[in-house]
Amino acid sequence: MGHGRHARPTQVAKPAAPRDAIAQALAGAVDGSVAEIAYVPTDDVRRALAETLPSLPAEMGGTSPGPLARDVRWATLSVAIAPAPTARLTIRCVDAPAAAAAAKFIRDVVTAAAPLTAAAAKAGPHELRTVAADLAAVLAALAPAANGDLVTIDVRPAQADVLLRALVPAVVNAREQARTAASLSTARQIVLACAQDAETHQGAWPPDLASLVKANLLTDAVLTNPRTAKPNGYVYLRPANPV
């Protein structure tokens, strides 16, 4: 709201997603699930997906994701761990024909992705290489079923076991890479702080890292090693020669 020639009309933000759709999505979870993830796309999200991703890469089949971008009303992923690990992906579409088209799209993508995923697993760590063949078989067996306006994909215990064995090493590797990146960033900060301190001490390197904290060139949090989570987790050897 406003007055004068520079006034702008009030813009009312639309809700991210209708509450009833969110409630329906969460209600679609399986009984006994310990984790539930609901996805309720807005019209803006559907339009953005259709415009930015008109078709998948050729390696993934080159098909159009239109059935998912345009016709999905909500989706729910639910995971249960007892008495055995299972998972279910439930997708609700606008009508039965849309559900059939979405199921076919998912089936085509999974079929194209299975050999690519197996090849990537074979080139990965030893833990992934040991499940590469099983992983391809599991992906190929993930058959989406269309029933009315719903599409469901069930992950049975044996399949879930293979997926977990494939995903855990990947997650561990990603975390290790993140810790390495954080540690390298900290090392750069320490070197820069040492150089700044040396400029005020006739080129002499600081006696220890604690002096950099006292000089407000570093903080205790920076000196916490991301690999070990221990404070003052870096070893500093003072160079004999000045900068």
Biotite code that builds the C-alpha atoms (Angstrom):
import biotite.structure as struc

atoms = struc.array([
    struc.Atom([0.000, 0.000, 0.000], chain_id="A", res_id=1, res_name="MET", atom_name="CA", element="C"),
    struc.Atom([1.072, 3.618, -0.436], chain_id="A", res_id=2, res_name="GLY", atom_name="CA", element="C"),
    struc.Atom([0.189, 7.089, -1.650], chain_id="A", res_id=3, res_name="HIS", atom_name="CA", element="C"),
    struc.Atom([1.433, 9.322, -4.427], chain_id="A", res_id=4, res_name="GLY", atom_name="CA", element="C"),
    struc.Atom([2.867, 8.526, -7.784], chain_id="A", res_id=5, res_name="ARG", atom_name="CA", element="C"),
    struc.Atom([5.422, 6.096, -6.316], chain_id="A", res_id=6, res_name="HIS", atom_name="CA", element="C"),
    struc.Atom([2.811, 4.005, -4.518], chain_id="A", res_id=7, res_name="ALA", atom_name="CA", element="C"),
    struc.Atom([2.823, 0.300, -5.212], chain_id="A", res_id=8, res_name="ARG", atom_name="CA", element="C"),
    struc.Atom([-0.119, -2.058, -4.787], chain_id="A", res_id=9, res_name="PRO", atom_name="CA", element="C"),
    struc.Atom([-0.012, -4.411, -1.867], chain_id="A", res_id=10, res_name="THR", atom_name="CA", element="C"),
    struc.Atom([1.094, -7.918, -2.832], chain_id="A", res_id=11, res_name="GLN", atom_name="CA", element="C"),
    struc.Atom([-0.354, -10.757, -0.836], chain_id="A", res_id=12, res_name="VAL", atom_name="CA", element="C"),
    struc.Atom([1.822, -13.861, -0.786], chain_id="A", res_id=13, res_name="ALA", atom_name="CA", element="C"),
    struc.Atom([0.029, -17.034, -1.759], chain_id="A", res_id=14, res_name="LYS", atom_name="CA", element="C"),
    struc.Atom([0.323, -20.015, 0.574], chain_id="A", res_id=15, res_name="PRO", atom_name="CA", element="C"),
    struc.Atom([3.110, -22.419, -0.381], chain_id="A", res_id=16, res_name="ALA", atom_name="CA", element="C"),
    struc.Atom([0.609, -25.269, -0.721], chain_id="A", res_id=17, res_name="ALA", atom_name="CA", element="C"),
    struc.Atom([-3.045, -25.861, 0.252], chain_id="A", res_id=18, res_name="PRO", atom_name="CA", element="C"),
    struc.Atom([-3.374, -27.315, 3.695], chain_id="A", res_id=19, res_name="ARG", atom_name="CA", element="C"),
    struc.Atom([-5.814, -29.978, 2.569], chain_id="A", res_id=20, res_name="ASP", atom_name="CA", element="C"),
    struc.Atom([-3.297, -31.223, -0.021], chain_id="A", res_id=21, res_name="ALA", atom_name="CA", element="C"),
    struc.Atom([-0.594, -31.437, 2.643], chain_id="A", res_id=22, res_name="ILE", atom_name="CA", element="C"),
    struc.Atom([-2.955, -33.346, 4.929], chain_id="A", res_id=23, res_name="ALA", atom_name="CA", element="C"),
    struc.Atom([-3.828, -35.748, 2.118], chain_id="A", res_id=24, res_name="GLN", atom_name="CA", element="C"),
    struc.Atom([-0.155, -36.273, 1.334], chain_id="A", res_id=25, res_name="ALA", atom_name="CA", element="C"),
    struc.Atom([0.707, -37.122, 4.924], chain_id="A", res_id=26, res_name="LEU", atom_name="CA", element="C"),
    struc.Atom([-2.343, -39.376, 5.159], chain_id="A", res_id=27, res_name="ALA", atom_name="CA", element="C"),
    struc.Atom([-0.961, -41.365, 2.224], chain_id="A", res_id=28, res_name="GLY", atom_name="CA", element="C"),
    struc.Atom([1.962, -42.646, 4.300], chain_id="A", res_id=29, res_name="ALA", atom_name="CA", element="C"),
    struc.Atom([2.106, -46.306, 5.226], chain_id="A", res_id=30, res_name="VAL", atom_name="CA", element="C"),
    struc.Atom([1.180, -47.446, 8.724], chain_id="A", res_id=31, res_name="ASP", atom_name="CA", element="C"),
    struc.Atom([4.067, -47.828, 11.143], chain_id="A", res_id=32, res_name="GLY", atom_name="CA", element="C"),
    struc.Atom([6.356, -45.482, 9.232], chain_id="A", res_id=33, res_name="SER", atom_name="CA", element="C"),
    struc.Atom([9.111, -43.760, 11.187], chain_id="A", res_id=34, res_name="VAL", atom_name="CA", element="C"),
    struc.Atom([9.801, -41.084, 8.573], chain_id="A", res_id=35, res_name="ALA", atom_name="CA", element="C"),
    struc.Atom([7.462, -39.312, 6.192], chain_id="A", res_id=36, res_name="GLU", atom_name="CA", element="C"),
    struc.Atom([8.303, -36.747, 3.527], chain_id="A", res_id=37, res_name="ILE", atom_name="CA", element="C"),
    struc.Atom([5.485, -34.923, 1.753], chain_id="A", res_id=38, res_name="ALA", atom_name="CA", element="C"),
    struc.Atom([5.862, -32.981, -1.497], chain_id="A", res_id=39, res_name="TYR", atom_name="CA", element="C"),
    struc.Atom([3.045, -30.666, -2.590], chain_id="A", res_id=40, res_name="VAL", atom_name="CA", element="C"),
    struc.Atom([4.038, -28.600, -5.635], chain_id="A", res_id=41, res_name="PRO", atom_name="CA", element="C"),
    struc.Atom([2.480, -25.206, -6.243], chain_id="A", res_id=42, res_name="THR", atom_name="CA", element="C"),
    struc.Atom([1.437, -23.985, -9.677], chain_id="A", res_id=43, res_name="ASP", atom_name="CA", element="C"),
    struc.Atom([4.616, -21.887, -9.811], chain_id="A", res_id=44, res_name="ASP", atom_name="CA", element="C"),
    struc.Atom([6.763, -24.954, -9.119], chain_id="A", res_id=45, res_name="VAL", atom_name="CA", element="C"),
    struc.Atom([5.001, -26.949, -11.837], chain_id="A", res_id=46, res_name="ARG", atom_name="CA", element="C"),
    struc.Atom([5.482, -24.154, -14.342], chain_id="A", res_id=47, res_name="ARG", atom_name="CA", element="C"),
    struc.Atom([9.142, -23.736, -13.406], chain_id="A", res_id=48, res_name="ALA", atom_name="CA", element="C"),
    struc.Atom([9.793, -27.469, -13.824], chain_id="A", res_id=49, res_name="LEU", atom_name="CA", element="C"),
    struc.Atom([8.078, -27.549, -17.199], chain_id="A", res_id=50, res_name="ALA", atom_name="CA", element="C"),
    struc.Atom([10.032, -24.527, -18.449], chain_id="A", res_id=51, res_name="GLU", atom_name="CA", element="C"),
    struc.Atom([13.491, -25.371, -17.070], chain_id="A", res_id=52, res_name="THR", atom_name="CA", element="C"),
    struc.Atom([13.410, -29.105, -17.768], chain_id="A", res_id=53, res_name="LEU", atom_name="CA", element="C"),
    struc.Atom([11.477, -29.698, -21.006], chain_id="A", res_id=54, res_name="PRO", atom_name="CA", element="C"),
    struc.Atom([13.158, -33.075, -21.454], chain_id="A", res_id=55, res_name="SER", atom_name="CA", element="C"),
    struc.Atom([15.581, -35.323, -19.618], chain_id="A", res_id=56, res_name="LEU", atom_name="CA", element="C"),
    struc.Atom([19.141, -35.919, -20.860], chain_id="A", res_id=57, res_name="PRO", atom_name="CA", element="C"),
    struc.Atom([19.476, -38.524, -23.587], chain_id="A", res_id=58, res_name="ALA", atom_name="CA", element="C"),
    struc.Atom([21.257, -40.853, -21.124], chain_id="A", res_id=59, res_name="GLU", atom_name="CA", element="C"),
    struc.Atom([18.089, -40.842, -19.019], chain_id="A", res_id=60, res_name="MET", atom_name="CA", element="C"),
    struc.Atom([15.827, -41.661, -21.944], chain_id="A", res_id=61, res_name="GLY", atom_name="CA", element="C"),
    struc.Atom([15.261, -38.128, -23.242], chain_id="A", res_id=62, res_name="GLY", atom_name="CA", element="C"),
    struc.Atom([11.583, -38.233, -22.267], chain_id="A", res_id=63, res_name="THR", atom_name="CA", element="C"),
    struc.Atom([9.590, -35.219, -21.134], chain_id="A", res_id=64, res_name="SER", atom_name="CA", element="C"),
    struc.Atom([8.903, -34.907, -17.374], chain_id="A", res_id=65, res_name="PRO", atom_name="CA", element="C"),
    struc.Atom([5.589, -33.261, -18.222], chain_id="A", res_id=66, res_name="GLY", atom_name="CA", element="C"),
    struc.Atom([3.480, -35.964, -16.525], chain_id="A", res_id=67, res_name="PRO", atom_name="CA", element="C"),
    struc.Atom([5.234, -35.238, -13.233], chain_id="A", res_id=68, res_name="LEU", atom_name="CA", element="C"),
    struc.Atom([5.669, -31.487, -13.603], chain_id="A", res_id=69, res_name="ALA", atom_name="CA", element="C"),
    struc.Atom([2.109, -30.877, -14.747], chain_id="A", res_id=70, res_name="ARG", atom_name="CA", element="C"),
    struc.Atom([-0.150, -33.519, -13.260], chain_id="A", res_id=71, res_name="ASP", atom_name="CA", element="C"),
    struc.Atom([1.217, -34.433, -9.810], chain_id="A", res_id=72, res_name="VAL", atom_name="CA", element="C"),
    struc.Atom([-0.852, -33.043, -6.946], chain_id="A", res_id=73, res_name="ARG", atom_name="CA", element="C"),
    struc.Atom([1.198, -34.458, -4.096], chain_id="A", res_id=74, res_name="TRP", atom_name="CA", element="C"),
    struc.Atom([3.699, -37.188, -3.277], chain_id="A", res_id=75, res_name="ALA", atom_name="CA", element="C"),
    struc.Atom([4.649, -38.921, -0.049], chain_id="A", res_id=76, res_name="THR", atom_name="CA", element="C"),
    struc.Atom([7.687, -41.019, 0.789], chain_id="A", res_id=77, res_name="LEU", atom_name="CA", element="C"),
    struc.Atom([7.266, -43.105, 3.929], chain_id="A", res_id=78, res_name="SER", atom_name="CA", element="C"),
    struc.Atom([9.880, -45.366, 5.504], chain_id="A", res_id=79, res_name="VAL", atom_name="CA", element="C"),
    struc.Atom([9.364, -48.135, 8.062], chain_id="A", res_id=80, res_name="ALA", atom_name="CA", element="C"),
    struc.Atom([12.093, -50.097, 9.838], chain_id="A", res_id=81, res_name="ILE", atom_name="CA", element="C"),
    struc.Atom([10.146, -52.726, 11.784], chain_id="A", res_id=82, res_name="ALA", atom_name="CA", element="C"),
    struc.Atom([9.736, -55.610, 11.485], chain_id="A", res_id=83, res_name="PRO", atom_name="CA", element="C"),
    struc.Atom([11.878, -55.097, 8.351], chain_id="A", res_id=84, res_name="ALA", atom_name="CA", element="C"),
    struc.Atom([12.979, -51.993, 6.429], chain_id="A", res_id=85, res_name="PRO", atom_name="CA", element="C"),
    struc.Atom([10.471, -50.990, 3.761], chain_id="A", res_id=86, res_name="THR", atom_name="CA", element="C"),
    struc.Atom([9.554, -47.825, 1.903], chain_id="A", res_id=87, res_name="ALA", atom_name="CA", element="C"),
    struc.Atom([6.672, -46.611, -0.211], chain_id="A", res_id=88, res_name="ARG", atom_name="CA", element="C"),
    struc.Atom([6.410, -43.695, -2.605], chain_id="A", res_id=89, res_name="LEU", atom_name="CA", element="C"),
    struc.Atom([2.828, -42.606, -3.219], chain_id="A", res_id=90, res_name="THR", atom_name="CA", element="C"),
    struc.Atom([2.007, -40.058, -5.920], chain_id="A", res_id=91, res_name="ILE", atom_name="CA", element="C"),
    struc.Atom([-1.429, -38.594, -6.495], chain_id="A", res_id=92, res_name="ARG", atom_name="CA", element="C"),
    struc.Atom([-2.185, -37.194, -9.950], chain_id="A", res_id=93, res_name="CYS", atom_name="CA", element="C"),
    struc.Atom([-5.089, -35.185, -11.310], chain_id="A", res_id=94, res_name="VAL", atom_name="CA", element="C"),
    struc.Atom([-6.820, -38.252, -12.767], chain_id="A", res_id=95, res_name="ASP", atom_name="CA", element="C"),
    struc.Atom([-6.309, -41.878, -13.775], chain_id="A", res_id=96, res_name="ALA", atom_name="CA", element="C"),
    struc.Atom([-4.846, -41.191, -17.259], chain_id="A", res_id=97, res_name="PRO", atom_name="CA", element="C"),
    struc.Atom([-2.338, -38.795, -15.690], chain_id="A", res_id=98, res_name="ALA", atom_name="CA", element="C"),
    struc.Atom([-1.380, -41.456, -13.149], chain_id="A", res_id=99, res_name="ALA", atom_name="CA", element="C"),
    struc.Atom([-0.838, -43.995, -15.931], chain_id="A", res_id=100, res_name="ALA", atom_name="CA", element="C"),
    struc.Atom([1.359, -41.511, -17.812], chain_id="A", res_id=101, res_name="ALA", atom_name="CA", element="C"),
    struc.Atom([3.339, -40.703, -14.645], chain_id="A", res_id=102, res_name="ALA", atom_name="CA", element="C"),
    struc.Atom([3.866, -44.417, -13.938], chain_id="A", res_id=103, res_name="ALA", atom_name="CA", element="C"),
    struc.Atom([5.154, -44.973, -17.480], chain_id="A", res_id=104, res_name="LYS", atom_name="CA", element="C"),
    struc.Atom([7.497, -41.982, -17.182], chain_id="A", res_id=105, res_name="PHE", atom_name="CA", element="C"),
    struc.Atom([8.947, -43.272, -13.909], chain_id="A", res_id=106, res_name="ILE", atom_name="CA", element="C"),
    struc.Atom([9.304, -46.768, -15.343], chain_id="A", res_id=107, res_name="ARG", atom_name="CA", element="C"),
    struc.Atom([11.170, -45.469, -18.393], chain_id="A", res_id=108, res_name="ASP", atom_name="CA", element="C"),
    struc.Atom([13.498, -43.304, -16.283], chain_id="A", res_id=109, res_name="VAL", atom_name="CA", element="C"),
    struc.Atom([14.286, -46.118, -13.837], chain_id="A", res_id=110, res_name="VAL", atom_name="CA", element="C"),
    struc.Atom([14.977, -48.508, -16.717], chain_id="A", res_id=111, res_name="THR", atom_name="CA", element="C"),
    struc.Atom([17.410, -46.019, -18.252], chain_id="A", res_id=112, res_name="ALA", atom_name="CA", element="C"),
    struc.Atom([19.008, -45.148, -14.897], chain_id="A", res_id=113, res_name="ALA", atom_name="CA", element="C"),
    struc.Atom([19.646, -48.719, -13.720], chain_id="A", res_id=114, res_name="ALA", atom_name="CA", element="C"),
    struc.Atom([22.705, -49.475, -15.920], chain_id="A", res_id=115, res_name="PRO", atom_name="CA", element="C"),
    struc.Atom([24.094, -45.960, -15.407], chain_id="A", res_id=116, res_name="LEU", atom_name="CA", element="C"),
    struc.Atom([23.807, -46.314, -11.636], chain_id="A", res_id=117, res_name="THR", atom_name="CA", element="C"),
    struc.Atom([25.447, -49.740, -11.721], chain_id="A", res_id=118, res_name="ALA", atom_name="CA", element="C"),
    struc.Atom([28.320, -48.385, -13.821], chain_id="A", res_id=119, res_name="ALA", atom_name="CA", element="C"),
    struc.Atom([28.836, -45.504, -11.406], chain_id="A", res_id=120, res_name="ALA", atom_name="CA", element="C"),
    struc.Atom([28.784, -47.925, -8.467], chain_id="A", res_id=121, res_name="ALA", atom_name="CA", element="C"),
    struc.Atom([31.402, -50.135, -10.100], chain_id="A", res_id=122, res_name="LYS", atom_name="CA", element="C"),
    struc.Atom([33.690, -47.105, -10.439], chain_id="A", res_id=123, res_name="ALA", atom_name="CA", element="C"),
    struc.Atom([33.108, -46.068, -6.824], chain_id="A", res_id=124, res_name="GLY", atom_name="CA", element="C"),
    struc.Atom([34.442, -47.271, -3.465], chain_id="A", res_id=125, res_name="PRO", atom_name="CA", element="C"),
    struc.Atom([34.785, -50.967, -2.696], chain_id="A", res_id=126, res_name="HIS", atom_name="CA", element="C"),
    struc.Atom([31.542, -50.956, -0.691], chain_id="A", res_id=127, res_name="GLU", atom_name="CA", element="C"),
    struc.Atom([29.620, -49.750, -3.732], chain_id="A", res_id=128, res_name="LEU", atom_name="CA", element="C"),
    struc.Atom([31.331, -52.140, -6.129], chain_id="A", res_id=129, res_name="ARG", atom_name="CA", element="C"),
    struc.Atom([30.177, -55.109, -4.068], chain_id="A", res_id=130, res_name="THR", atom_name="CA", element="C"),
    struc.Atom([26.505, -54.168, -4.510], chain_id="A", res_id=131, res_name="VAL", atom_name="CA", element="C"),
    struc.Atom([26.677, -52.795, -8.063], chain_id="A", res_id=132, res_name="ALA", atom_name="CA", element="C"),
    struc.Atom([24.940, -55.761, -9.692], chain_id="A", res_id=133, res_name="ALA", atom_name="CA", element="C"),
    struc.Atom([22.303, -56.001, -6.963], chain_id="A", res_id=134, res_name="ASP", atom_name="CA", element="C"),
    struc.Atom([21.710, -52.260, -7.161], chain_id="A", res_id=135, res_name="LEU", atom_name="CA", element="C"),
    struc.Atom([20.951, -52.437, -10.883], chain_id="A", res_id=136, res_name="ALA", atom_name="CA", element="C"),
    struc.Atom([18.563, -55.339, -10.284], chain_id="A", res_id=137, res_name="ALA", atom_name="CA", element="C"),
    struc.Atom([16.770, -53.478, -7.487], chain_id="A", res_id=138, res_name="VAL", atom_name="CA", element="C"),
    struc.Atom([16.307, -50.355, -9.587], chain_id="A", res_id=139, res_name="LEU", atom_name="CA", element="C"),
    struc.Atom([15.018, -52.398, -12.494], chain_id="A", res_id=140, res_name="ALA", atom_name="CA", element="C"),
    struc.Atom([12.537, -54.119, -10.171], chain_id="A", res_id=141, res_name="ALA", atom_name="CA", element="C"),
    struc.Atom([11.080, -50.879, -8.805], chain_id="A", res_id=142, res_name="LEU", atom_name="CA", element="C"),
    struc.Atom([7.848, -51.093, -10.767], chain_id="A", res_id=143, res_name="ALA", atom_name="CA", element="C"),
    struc.Atom([5.425, -48.187, -10.312], chain_id="A", res_id=144, res_name="PRO", atom_name="CA", element="C"),
    struc.Atom([1.808, -49.313, -10.127], chain_id="A", res_id=145, res_name="ALA", atom_name="CA", element="C"),
    struc.Atom([-1.041, -47.038, -11.211], chain_id="A", res_id=146, res_name="ALA", atom_name="CA", element="C"),
    struc.Atom([-4.381, -47.500, -9.441], chain_id="A", res_id=147, res_name="ASN", atom_name="CA", element="C"),
    struc.Atom([-6.899, -44.816, -10.253], chain_id="A", res_id=148, res_name="GLY", atom_name="CA", element="C"),
    struc.Atom([-5.254, -41.438, -9.732], chain_id="A", res_id=149, res_name="ASP", atom_name="CA", element="C"),
    struc.Atom([-2.527, -42.921, -7.502], chain_id="A", res_id=150, res_name="LEU", atom_name="CA", element="C"),
    struc.Atom([0.935, -44.208, -8.398], chain_id="A", res_id=151, res_name="VAL", atom_name="CA", element="C"),
    struc.Atom([2.750, -46.324, -5.816], chain_id="A", res_id=152, res_name="THR", atom_name="CA", element="C"),
    struc.Atom([6.255, -47.725, -5.685], chain_id="A", res_id=153, res_name="ILE", atom_name="CA", element="C"),
    struc.Atom([6.976, -50.247, -2.938], chain_id="A", res_id=154, res_name="ASP", atom_name="CA", element="C"),
    struc.Atom([10.497, -51.067, -1.773], chain_id="A", res_id=155, res_name="VAL", atom_name="CA", element="C"),
    struc.Atom([10.500, -54.518, -0.226], chain_id="A", res_id=156, res_name="ARG", atom_name="CA", element="C"),
    struc.Atom([12.854, -55.522, 2.624], chain_id="A", res_id=157, res_name="PRO", atom_name="CA", element="C"),
    struc.Atom([15.387, -57.264, 0.370], chain_id="A", res_id=158, res_name="ALA", atom_name="CA", element="C"),
    struc.Atom([15.454, -54.262, -1.955], chain_id="A", res_id=159, res_name="GLN", atom_name="CA", element="C"),
    struc.Atom([15.732, -51.828, 0.948], chain_id="A", res_id=160, res_name="ALA", atom_name="CA", element="C"),
    struc.Atom([18.727, -53.749, 2.272], chain_id="A", res_id=161, res_name="ASP", atom_name="CA", element="C"),
    struc.Atom([20.567, -53.366, -1.045], chain_id="A", res_id=162, res_name="VAL", atom_name="CA", element="C"),
    struc.Atom([19.690, -49.669, -1.272], chain_id="A", res_id=163, res_name="LEU", atom_name="CA", element="C"),
    struc.Atom([20.906, -49.045, 2.259], chain_id="A", res_id=164, res_name="LEU", atom_name="CA", element="C"),
    struc.Atom([24.177, -50.833, 1.595], chain_id="A", res_id=165, res_name="ARG", atom_name="CA", element="C"),
    struc.Atom([24.631, -48.691, -1.517], chain_id="A", res_id=166, res_name="ALA", atom_name="CA", element="C"),
    struc.Atom([23.577, -45.403, 0.043], chain_id="A", res_id=167, res_name="LEU", atom_name="CA", element="C"),
    struc.Atom([25.477, -45.592, 3.328], chain_id="A", res_id=168, res_name="VAL", atom_name="CA", element="C"),
    struc.Atom([28.964, -45.575, 1.715], chain_id="A", res_id=169, res_name="PRO", atom_name="CA", element="C"),
    struc.Atom([27.866, -42.728, -0.551], chain_id="A", res_id=170, res_name="ALA", atom_name="CA", element="C"),
    struc.Atom([26.652, -40.695, 2.426], chain_id="A", res_id=171, res_name="VAL", atom_name="CA", element="C"),
    struc.Atom([29.837, -41.436, 4.370], chain_id="A", res_id=172, res_name="VAL", atom_name="CA", element="C"),
    struc.Atom([31.952, -40.424, 1.377], chain_id="A", res_id=173, res_name="ASN", atom_name="CA", element="C"),
    struc.Atom([29.990, -37.183, 0.960], chain_id="A", res_id=174, res_name="ALA", atom_name="CA", element="C"),
    struc.Atom([30.443, -36.339, 4.627], chain_id="A", res_id=175, res_name="ARG", atom_name="CA", element="C"),
    struc.Atom([34.155, -37.063, 4.401], chain_id="A", res_id=176, res_name="GLU", atom_name="CA", element="C"),
    struc.Atom([34.476, -34.761, 1.403], chain_id="A", res_id=177, res_name="GLN", atom_name="CA", element="C"),
    struc.Atom([32.587, -32.039, 3.278], chain_id="A", res_id=178, res_name="ALA", atom_name="CA", element="C"),
    struc.Atom([34.907, -32.406, 6.290], chain_id="A", res_id=179, res_name="ARG", atom_name="CA", element="C"),
    struc.Atom([37.956, -32.243, 4.018], chain_id="A", res_id=180, res_name="THR", atom_name="CA", element="C"),
    struc.Atom([36.674, -29.070, 2.361], chain_id="A", res_id=181, res_name="ALA", atom_name="CA", element="C"),
    struc.Atom([35.956, -27.499, 5.755], chain_id="A", res_id=182, res_name="ALA", atom_name="CA", element="C"),
    struc.Atom([39.414, -28.442, 7.033], chain_id="A", res_id=183, res_name="SER", atom_name="CA", element="C"),
    struc.Atom([41.117, -26.943, 3.972], chain_id="A", res_id=184, res_name="LEU", atom_name="CA", element="C"),
    struc.Atom([39.110, -23.748, 4.429], chain_id="A", res_id=185, res_name="SER", atom_name="CA", element="C"),
    struc.Atom([40.221, -23.564, 8.057], chain_id="A", res_id=186, res_name="THR", atom_name="CA", element="C"),
    struc.Atom([43.847, -24.134, 7.070], chain_id="A", res_id=187, res_name="ALA", atom_name="CA", element="C"),
    struc.Atom([43.643, -21.196, 4.657], chain_id="A", res_id=188, res_name="ARG", atom_name="CA", element="C"),
    struc.Atom([42.207, -19.000, 7.407], chain_id="A", res_id=189, res_name="GLN", atom_name="CA", element="C"),
    struc.Atom([45.036, -20.001, 9.760], chain_id="A", res_id=190, res_name="ILE", atom_name="CA", element="C"),
    struc.Atom([47.705, -19.204, 7.171], chain_id="A", res_id=191, res_name="VAL", atom_name="CA", element="C"),
    struc.Atom([46.152, -15.807, 6.423], chain_id="A", res_id=192, res_name="LEU", atom_name="CA", element="C"),
    struc.Atom([45.891, -15.012, 10.139], chain_id="A", res_id=193, res_name="ALA", atom_name="CA", element="C"),
    struc.Atom([49.555, -15.955, 10.605], chain_id="A", res_id=194, res_name="CYS", atom_name="CA", element="C"),
    struc.Atom([50.556, -13.654, 7.745], chain_id="A", res_id=195, res_name="ALA", atom_name="CA", element="C"),
    struc.Atom([48.539, -10.786, 9.189], chain_id="A", res_id=196, res_name="GLN", atom_name="CA", element="C"),
    struc.Atom([50.076, -11.298, 12.620], chain_id="A", res_id=197, res_name="ASP", atom_name="CA", element="C"),
    struc.Atom([53.568, -11.426, 11.139], chain_id="A", res_id=198, res_name="ALA", atom_name="CA", element="C"),
    struc.Atom([53.066, -8.041, 9.488], chain_id="A", res_id=199, res_name="GLU", atom_name="CA", element="C"),
    struc.Atom([52.727, -6.455, 12.929], chain_id="A", res_id=200, res_name="THR", atom_name="CA", element="C"),
    struc.Atom([55.710, -8.325, 14.401], chain_id="A", res_id=201, res_name="HIS", atom_name="CA", element="C"),
    struc.Atom([58.494, -7.555, 11.940], chain_id="A", res_id=202, res_name="GLN", atom_name="CA", element="C"),
    struc.Atom([57.803, -10.694, 9.940], chain_id="A", res_id=203, res_name="GLY", atom_name="CA", element="C"),
    struc.Atom([58.021, -13.064, 12.896], chain_id="A", res_id=204, res_name="ALA", atom_name="CA", element="C"),
    struc.Atom([55.555, -15.925, 12.873], chain_id="A", res_id=205, res_name="TRP", atom_name="CA", element="C"),
    struc.Atom([53.126, -16.123, 15.836], chain_id="A", res_id=206, res_name="PRO", atom_name="CA", element="C"),
    struc.Atom([54.339, -18.272, 18.728], chain_id="A", res_id=207, res_name="PRO", atom_name="CA", element="C"),
    struc.Atom([51.161, -20.391, 18.728], chain_id="A", res_id=208, res_name="ASP", atom_name="CA", element="C"),
    struc.Atom([47.581, -20.417, 17.457], chain_id="A", res_id=209, res_name="LEU", atom_name="CA", element="C"),
    struc.Atom([46.229, -19.191, 20.793], chain_id="A", res_id=210, res_name="ALA", atom_name="CA", element="C"),
    struc.Atom([47.972, -15.861, 20.204], chain_id="A", res_id=211, res_name="SER", atom_name="CA", element="C"),
    struc.Atom([45.970, -15.440, 17.015], chain_id="A", res_id=212, res_name="LEU", atom_name="CA", element="C"),
    struc.Atom([42.778, -15.836, 18.997], chain_id="A", res_id=213, res_name="VAL", atom_name="CA", element="C"),
    struc.Atom([43.952, -13.256, 21.530], chain_id="A", res_id=214, res_name="LYS", atom_name="CA", element="C"),
    struc.Atom([44.711, -10.877, 18.660], chain_id="A", res_id=215, res_name="ALA", atom_name="CA", element="C"),
    struc.Atom([41.157, -11.397, 17.311], chain_id="A", res_id=216, res_name="ASN", atom_name="CA", element="C"),
    struc.Atom([42.553, -12.803, 14.078], chain_id="A", res_id=217, res_name="LEU", atom_name="CA", element="C"),
    struc.Atom([40.899, -16.175, 14.673], chain_id="A", res_id=218, res_name="LEU", atom_name="CA", element="C"),
    struc.Atom([38.158, -17.571, 16.867], chain_id="A", res_id=219, res_name="THR", atom_name="CA", element="C"),
    struc.Atom([38.066, -20.707, 18.966], chain_id="A", res_id=220, res_name="ASP", atom_name="CA", element="C"),
    struc.Atom([35.360, -22.045, 16.660], chain_id="A", res_id=221, res_name="ALA", atom_name="CA", element="C"),
    struc.Atom([37.664, -21.795, 13.638], chain_id="A", res_id=222, res_name="VAL", atom_name="CA", element="C"),
    struc.Atom([40.303, -23.856, 15.431], chain_id="A", res_id=223, res_name="LEU", atom_name="CA", element="C"),
    struc.Atom([37.840, -26.698, 16.051], chain_id="A", res_id=224, res_name="THR", atom_name="CA", element="C"),
    struc.Atom([38.828, -29.525, 13.728], chain_id="A", res_id=225, res_name="ASN", atom_name="CA", element="C"),
    struc.Atom([35.773, -30.628, 11.671], chain_id="A", res_id=226, res_name="PRO", atom_name="CA", element="C"),
    struc.Atom([37.140, -34.167, 11.447], chain_id="A", res_id=227, res_name="ARG", atom_name="CA", element="C"),
    struc.Atom([37.474, -34.715, 15.195], chain_id="A", res_id=228, res_name="THR", atom_name="CA", element="C"),
    struc.Atom([35.242, -31.929, 16.589], chain_id="A", res_id=229, res_name="ALA", atom_name="CA", element="C"),
    struc.Atom([38.013, -31.224, 19.108], chain_id="A", res_id=230, res_name="LYS", atom_name="CA", element="C"),
    struc.Atom([38.873, -27.642, 20.058], chain_id="A", res_id=231, res_name="PRO", atom_name="CA", element="C"),
    struc.Atom([42.392, -26.540, 19.122], chain_id="A", res_id=232, res_name="ASN", atom_name="CA", element="C"),
    struc.Atom([42.438, -29.502, 16.775], chain_id="A", res_id=233, res_name="GLY", atom_name="CA", element="C"),
    struc.Atom([45.339, -28.315, 14.616], chain_id="A", res_id=234, res_name="TYR", atom_name="CA", element="C"),
    struc.Atom([49.085, -28.786, 15.113], chain_id="A", res_id=235, res_name="VAL", atom_name="CA", element="C"),
    struc.Atom([51.103, -25.625, 14.540], chain_id="A", res_id=236, res_name="TYR", atom_name="CA", element="C"),
    struc.Atom([54.853, -25.754, 13.992], chain_id="A", res_id=237, res_name="LEU", atom_name="CA", element="C"),
    struc.Atom([56.320, -22.273, 14.051], chain_id="A", res_id=238, res_name="ARG", atom_name="CA", element="C"),
    struc.Atom([58.692, -21.681, 11.090], chain_id="A", res_id=239, res_name="PRO", atom_name="CA", element="C"),
    struc.Atom([62.179, -20.636, 12.064], chain_id="A", res_id=240, res_name="ALA", atom_name="CA", element="C"),
    struc.Atom([62.595, -18.134, 9.221], chain_id="A", res_id=241, res_name="ASN", atom_name="CA", element="C"),
    struc.Atom([60.564, -14.924, 9.249], chain_id="A", res_id=242, res_name="PRO", atom_name="CA", element="C"),
    struc.Atom([58.018, -14.131, 6.561], chain_id="A", res_id=243, res_name="VAL", atom_name="CA", element="C"),
])
